[in-house]
Amino acid sequence: MENQNLNILDEVNKGATMGMDAISFVSEKVSDDNFKQVLDVEYNKYKDISRRVNDLYSNFSDKEPHETNAMNKMMTWYGIQMKTMSDTSNSKISELLMQGTNMGIIEGRRLLNQNDDVSPDVRNILNDFVVMQEDSVETLKKYL
């Protein structure tokens, strides 16, 4: 079970760091101050989840939680650059962020449904992460 807890915490942290990376990559392309502020709030929600994972991780391991690797980071950056080359509208950026967030929701729900016997603290972080992402999709829909 300890390994299962670590695996889930690693997945949540990878998702949170990927969300922070994506937001930081697109933020420089956003000219609408209101949308920038929304992205800052979303970034801080991911950062808070990552902080919570880091705080809990030491209960299960003396290592650091996994983050996105350099290759994934580069691929995310490249994909965003290519997809926003001719369209940096709020709608396009919102769509890109929603696509990534939806992948995180699917993986998070799968982890919740397939791991009944994880630590309650780990389950709470995972659930909070999924709910946060679902709320994020609702927020981003307004910018489509």
N, C-alpha and C positions, 0 to 999 in steps of 0.2 A: 504494500500500500504506500510506503514511503516513496518508492520510485514513481508510482502513479501520481502522487502529490507533486513531486518535482517536475514530472513531464507536463502536467497541467500548468504549473506556475511558469515553466519555460515557454509554453505555447502562448500563454496570456502575455508574458513580457515581450515575446517576439511580435505579437500582434500590436501591442501598445507602442513599441519602438517603431514598427513599420508605419503606424498611424502618425506618429510624431514626424517621422521622416517625410512622409507624403505631404503633410500639411506644410512643413518647412519648405519643401520643394515648390509647392504651388503658391505659397504666400507672396513670394516675390513677383508673381505674375498678376496679382489682384490689385486693382486700382480703387475699388469701391471700399471706402473706410468701414462701412457697416459690415460688409462681408468679411473684411480683414479681422474685425473685432470678433465676429462669430468664430472664425478659424482659430483665433487666439484662445478663445474659451474652450474649443474642442481640443486644441493642443494640450492645454492645461489639464483637461480631464484624462487624457492618455498618460500624461506625466504623473498624475496622481495615482493611477492604476499601477504604473511601473514602480513608483515609490512603495506602494503597498506590497507589491510582489517582492521587492528587495527586502523590505522589513520582515516579511514572513519566511522568506527563503532560508534564512539562517537556522530556522527551526528544523529543517530537513537536510541541510548540507552546509559544508564549510566553503563551498564554491560560490561563484556569482551566477545569477540567472542568465540564461542564453538571451542574446539579442539578435537582431537581424545581422547576417554576415555582410561583408563588404560587397560580395557579388549581388546579393539581393538588393542592397541599397543602391548599387549602381544601376541595376535593371529597373528599379522603381524610378530613379531619377531620369534615366534614358526614356522610359515609356512615357513619363509625364512630359518631357521635352518634345518628343515626337507628336504626341496627341494634342499638344497646345501650341504647336508651331504656327498654325494659321488661325487658331481660335482660343483666345484667353478670356472669353466671356465668363461671367459668374455661372452661367448655365453649364458650360463645358467643364469648368473646374469642379462644380458641384457634382456633376455626373461621374467624373473620374473618381472623386473621393467616395461617392456612394457605391461605386462598383467594388472598390477595395473593402469598404466597410461591410458590405453585404457578404463578402467572402469570410470576413471575420465573424459575422453573426452565425453563418452556417457552421463554421468550425466550432465556435463556442457552444452552440446548441447541441451539436453532436457530442462534444465532450461532456456537457451536462447530462445528456441522456444516457451515455454509455459508461459513466463512472459514478455509480451510486455510493460507493464506499470510500470516498476521499474525505479528508479532514474537513470539518465544517468551515474552518477559516478559508481553506482553498476553494471550497464550493462557493462561499460568499463572494470572494474576489472574482471568480469566474462568472458567477451570475451578474454581479455588478458590472463587469466588463461587457457582457452581452447586452444588458439593459442599456448601458451607456451608449453602445453602438447603435442600438435600435432607436434611441432618442436622437442620436446624431443624424441618422437617416431622415427622421422626421424634420429636423432643423434644416438639413441640406435641401430637402424637397422644395422648400420655399424659394430657392435660388435657381431652380431648373428653368 
